[in-house]
Amino acid sequence: MSSRTSSGVQHKQQRDETKHTDTRTSHRGAEVQCRLTLRDKTMTLTAYREKMKELPLVAYFCSCILAESKEKTTKKNHQGVVDLNLCLIKDMEVIELNKRSSGQAFEVILRPPSFDGQREFNPTIPPRRDPSLEEIQKKLEAAEERRKGQEAELLKHFAEKREHEREVAQKAAVEHNNFIKLAKEKLEQRMEINKENREAYIAAMLERLQEKEKHAEEVP
């Protein structure tokens, strides 16, 4: 009876050991399979770690900031903010239509602006202060000076215009007088020439008449 019980215990121990070895082998197989599936990722992670060792402290700090910003974007995506891996856009909805190896097609829907949680802007106009007597007097004096200045400029403009008109009229009168004088001189010269020509013609006619009379007396 004791030999049977001891053999049963040994058989049970052997079954437990085989089961344990089977679980170990199954775990090892799963671990190997996981390592095989994640081989590329572990390689890139190790390469990234080696690269980070070579980078300066500033680049590491920048990478930490970028990681924090990505975490913030994933948190804000639940609040209606769409992340396009480029920037954060509010009041906008992006629907992916088609994604291929050559590119990606998406639809952008603009939402109407919401004013929830914002105060309405009511511009308050400051109360208008009544001007004092001195300010009114100064404004009146300044207006009077501007009016006088405008009147002086207007009178100056009119005086310059009248002076120009007077100069033009004087120049026209001088030219007219010169023209009359020149025409008179030309007329006098022509009259003198005509007078001389007439006197010469009359003298020639008288001389010819005298010659004819003389010739008539000589002929019997």
Secondary structure, DSSP 4 states (H G I P E B T S, - for coil): -HHHHHHHHHHHHHHHHHHHHHHHHHHHHHHHHHHHHTHHHHHHHHHHHHHHHHS-HHHHHHHHHHHHHHHHHHHHGGGT-EE-SS-EESSEEEEEEEE-SS-EEEEEEEPPP--TT-----PPPPPPPPPPHHHHHHHHHHHHHHHHHHHHHHHHHHHHHHHHHHHHHHHHHHHHHHHHHHHHHHHHHHHHHHHHHHHHHHHHHHHHHHHHHHHHHH--
